[in-house]
Amino acid sequence: MISIIYDYINWEEKQIIKKLQEENIEYNIINAKDEPLNITGKNSKIGDVAFIRCVSHRRSLYYSAILENQGIRTINSFNIFNITGNKIITSAYLYKNNIPTPESTVSFSKDAAIGVCNSYGYPVVFKPASGSWGRMVSLIKMIIWQKQFFQ
């Protein structure tokens, strides 16, 4: 049996369920927000395969880690959620695998970040290492050095 683990039912989940029904594949759906997940024992409602479809990165990460450690196959895996939950690590993997991506640099201080912006030219985009839905993504058209803004 395949368990579809979700926190919101979106179009994709509806299509997955439709296809499972068409193929007469046994499945159940589990709302990750409402179903407690046993870390140290069996989760009797989970099938042999868990198709993790949570919008929440943390829920996906925790479900995949716990279920994989209990011997349940997960789609997607803990490793995938761990990589894709961090834009820096994701970009490094994309580069390693020759997947075209925008020029990207990570900076660990404001001075280094300003230097990178100046070397690229403006505009540039700042993104946090983690987060989704475009939160804290900023378009920087130019930096006017004013010491009081960076203290």
C-alpha positions in Angstrom: 0.0 0.0 0.0 1.1 3.6 -0.8 0.5 6.3 1.8 0.2 9.8 0.5 1.3 12.1 3.3 0.1 15.7 2.8 -0.6 18.9 4.7 -2.7 20.6 2.0 -4.4 18.8 -0.9 -3.5 20.7 -4.1 -4.0 19.9 -7.8 -0.9 17.6 -7.9 -2.2 15.4 -5.0 -5.6 15.2 -6.6 -3.9 14.0 -9.9 -1.8 11.4 -8.0 -4.9 10.1 -6.2 -6.8 9.9 -9.5 -3.9 8.0 -11.2 -3.7 5.5 -8.3 -7.4 4.9 -8.5 -7.2 4.4 -12.3 -4.4 1.8 -11.8 -6.3 0.1 -8.9 -3.3 0.7 -6.6 -4.2 0.5 -2.9 -3.5 3.8 -1.1 -4.4 5.9 1.9 -4.0 9.5 2.6 -2.6 10.9 5.8 -2.8 14.5 6.9 0.6 15.2 8.5 -0.8 18.0 10.5 -3.4 15.8 12.2 -1.7 12.4 12.5 0.9 11.9 15.2 4.1 10.3 14.0 5.7 7.7 16.3 9.5 8.1 16.3 10.3 4.9 18.2 7.6 2.5 17.2 5.5 1.4 14.3 3.2 3.8 12.5 0.4 1.3 11.6 -1.4 3.7 9.2 1.7 4.0 7.0 2.0 1.6 4.0 5.1 0.1 2.5 5.8 3.3 0.5 5.2 6.8 1.7 4.7 9.5 -0.9 5.5 12.6 1.0 3.7 15.6 -0.4 3.8 18.1 2.4 4.1 21.8 1.5 6.0 22.3 4.8 9.6 21.5 4.4 10.0 20.6 8.0 7.2 18.1 8.0 8.6 16.5 4.8 12.1 16.4 6.3 10.9 14.9 9.6 8.5 12.4 8.0 11.1 11.2 5.6 13.8 10.8 8.3 11.5 8.9 10.7 9.9 6.6 8.2 13.2 5.8 6.4 14.7 4.9 9.8 11.8 2.5 10.3 12.5 0.8 6.9 9.7 2.5 4.9 10.6 3.7 1.4 9.9 7.3 1.0 9.3 9.4 -2.1 11.1 11.8 -1.9 13.9 10.8 0.4 15.3 12.5 3.5 18.5 13.3 1.5 16.5 15.1 -1.2 14.5 17.1 1.3 17.7 18.0 3.1 19.4 19.2 -0.1 16.4 21.1 -1.5 15.6 22.8 1.7 18.7 24.9 1.5 19.3 27.2 -1.6 23.1 27.1 -1.1 23.3 23.3 -1.0 20.8 23.0 -3.9 22.8 25.4 -6.0 26.0 23.5 -5.3 24.4 20.2 -6.4 22.9 21.8 -9.5 26.4 23.1 -10.5 28.0 19.8 -9.7 25.6 18.0 -12.0 26.0 20.5 -14.9 22.5 21.9 -14.5 22.4 25.6 -15.7 21.7 28.0 -12.9 22.1 31.7 -12.5 25.5 33.0 -11.3 25.4 32.6 -7.6 27.7 33.4 -4.7 27.4 33.0 -1.0 28.7 35.7 1.4 29.2 35.5 5.1 29.6 39.2 5.9 28.0 42.4 4.7 31.3 43.7 3.3 31.8 40.5 1.3 28.2 40.7 0.0 28.7 44.3 -1.1 31.9 43.4 -2.8 30.1 40.6 -4.7 27.3 43.0 -5.7 29.8 45.5 -7.0 31.7 42.9 -9.0 28.4 41.5 -10.6 26.9 44.9 -11.2 23.4 45.8 -10.4 20.6 44.7 -10.1 21.3 41.6 -8.0 19.0 39.4 -6.0 19.5 38.5 -2.4 18.0 35.2 -1.1 18.2 33.6 2.3 19.6 30.1 2.4 16.3 28.7 3.6 12.7 29.7 3.2 10.1 29.4 0.5 7.3 31.3 -1.2 9.7 34.2 -2.0 9.9 35.4 1.6 12.9 37.6 2.2 14.0 37.6 -1.4 15.2 41.1 -2.3 16.0 42.9 -5.5 18.9 45.2 -4.9 19.2 47.9 -7.6 22.1 49.7 -6.0 23.9 50.0 -2.6 24.5 53.5 -1.3 27.0 53.2 1.4 25.7 54.7 4.6 27.4 53.4 7.6 24.4 53.7 10.0 22.5 51.2 7.9 25.1 48.5 8.4 25.8 48.7 12.1 
